[in-house]
Amino acid sequence: MKNIDALKKEDMNLADKIYIFDTTLRDGEQTPGVALTVDEKIQIAQKLNNLGVDKIEVGFPASSNGEIESAKKINSLNLDSTLVGLARSLERDIDAVIDSDLSYVHTFIGTSPLHRDYKLKMSRQTVIETAVNAVEYAKDHGLTVEFSAEDATRTERDFLFDVFTSVVDAGADFLDVPDTVGVLTPVFTRELITDIRNNFSTPISVHFHNDFGLATANSLTAIECGANQAHVTVNGLGERTGNCSLEELVITLKVAYGIDLGLDTTRLYSLSHLVGRFTGVKMPVNKPIVGDNAFAHESGIHVHGILNNANTYEPMSPELVGHSRRIVLGKHTGANALRSKLKQYHIDLNEDQFCKVFDEIKSLGDSGKCVTDDDLIAIATIELGSARETPIIIKGLSLSSGANVSPTATVKLEIDGVEKETASTGVGPVDAALNAIRNLIQDSIDVELEEYNLEAITGGTDALAEVFVISSDSHGNKSTGRSTNQDIVMASILAVLDSINKLLLIQRS
């Protein structure tokens, strides 16, 4: 039985050379709601070039003067990648590609019954004649021609072959097979591409859409069967549900198939995020290869394996794509993961402190909170600085507040083993709670709150509140107190009690 490391190239009918044709700047920009500026297109083209893709489809020049200008500007960069312009099978469209200073045209015409009858309203013969005229016109003007039979996968096989035969005779350099509405499955892809490969020596290109989530799988299958080129987009952008994903195809070929296309894959993560930022299309966290969770681990079992050997729960290293590994803290966190995180930030806790931090992380996770590294640092730092002994412990808290109602806090404390309870009002719930504490401790210590600071550690409504206070006693002693909690009032109480306990310990020492 084959595994991921044992796929045999000799079991496949691989082409001698496999090209990556990136159409992010054309089909990717056709993603609903996406419109790239010229400067953004230039930056993406440069990054695609630095990645090492073979061809970049820079746009559809006939659609606007702006498309022509952006194509010219990208062409002036003298990139190593071949630049391509899209054109319908019309002389004016091909002229627009020529006017863009491009030497490679990707021309197309619909070939399926649906396209012939309802969009083009052309007979079979007219479709062939139109396609041939376009290819001949482009070749007469010195262009490299890639011909696409739009909606090829829903075109009658005999007619598709008639079209391909005619455009090859006219000089087409590449035959493109678009799965325009993404209806292929790998089984049918294998049958179709094998049949085309057996009947045509002209290089085969595939342009597969992702309507059923199979664009990458179908593209891989086509390459196994001898396709010379795959059309892709960064992040799988494109019409409707998009196209074959550049990063997924390239990395699967490299890792699972052992086919290195010579691309600098360490640039994939940064390219993905640049395109996401420019297009406004945010990738799901679980997006393969480049998603934020692609190399993130929370489960204690998984983290333990990762820390011993990353291959236990990762099919490749994050560095391969310019990504990084993340150990995520939450309800599934194990002790090994927490110790690794603390070591990463050079935080040294004793066993008792570690257990308290571990319990708090678990508790936050159980409450639905995603514990960030900043949260951990705050929690661990506070534990390091907390009072060694706690003569005063919070045992209960009840709050009432609202419009036209004085905020009231009922606080129960255990002071040196004795429980006391009282209620106080204040200008707000925090002030009311602190007033109640003052009343309860007045027989034990005279304390003034000199400084109170509150901030959210991270964004979001579930952010941990961190409170820092400075308190002083009647003897001139001062102490700090810190606490974190999702509840601002509780964080305030715990911080104040931490500072008071420190003052009590100073007085009793």
Salt bridges, closest charged atoms under 4 A:
ASP11 OD2 - LYS2 NZ 2.89
ASP27 OD2 - ARG26 NH2 3.83
ASP27 OD2 - HIS207 NE2 2.92
ASP27 OD2 - HIS209 NE2 3.52
GLU29 OE1 - LYS41 NZ 3.26
ASP54 OD1 - LYS17 NZ 3.62
GLU57 OE1 - ARG26 NE 3.13
GLU57 OE2 - HIS106 ND1 2.82
GLU67 OE2 - LYS41 NZ 2.74
ASP93 OD2 - ARG88 NE 2.71
GLU146 OE2 - HIS231 NE2 2.77
GLU150 OE1 - HIS115 ND1 3.74
GLU150 OE1 - LYS119 NZ 2.80
ASP151 OD2 - HIS115 NE2 3.70
ASP151 OD1 - ARG154 NE 3.02
GLU156 OE2 - ARG116 NH2 2.91
GLU156 OE2 - ARG124 NH2 3.27
ASP158 OD2 - ARG124 NH1 3.71
ASP173 OD2 - LYS139 NZ 2.95
ASP176 OD2 - HIS106 NE2 3.73
ASP176 OD1 - HIS231 NE2 3.75
GLU191 OE1 - ARG157 NH2 2.94
ASP195 OD2 - ARG157 NH1 2.76
ASP211 OD2 - ARG240 NE 2.70
GLU224 OE1 - ARG190 NH2 2.78
GLU247 OE2 - LYS287 NZ 2.86
GLU248 OE2 - LYS287 NZ 2.85
ASP260 OD2 - LYS254 NZ 3.88
ASP264 OD2 - ARG267 NE 2.94
ASP292 OD1 - HIS273 NE2 3.97
GLU298 OE2 - HIS332 ND1 3.22
GLU314 OE2 - HIS297 NE2 2.79
GLU314 OE1 - ARG325 NH2 2.71
GLU351 OE2 - ARG339 NH2 3.49
ASP352 OD2 - LYS356 NZ 3.50
ASP373 OD2 - LYS341 NZ 2.79
ASP375 OD2 - LYS369 NZ 3.29
GLU414 OE1 - LYS395 NZ 3.87
ASP416 OD2 - ARG508 NH2 2.78
GLU421 OE1 - LYS412 NZ 3.96
GLU450 OE1 - LYS478 NZ 3.23
GLU466 OE2 - ARG482 NH1 3.32
ASP498 OD2 - LYS502 NZ 3.50
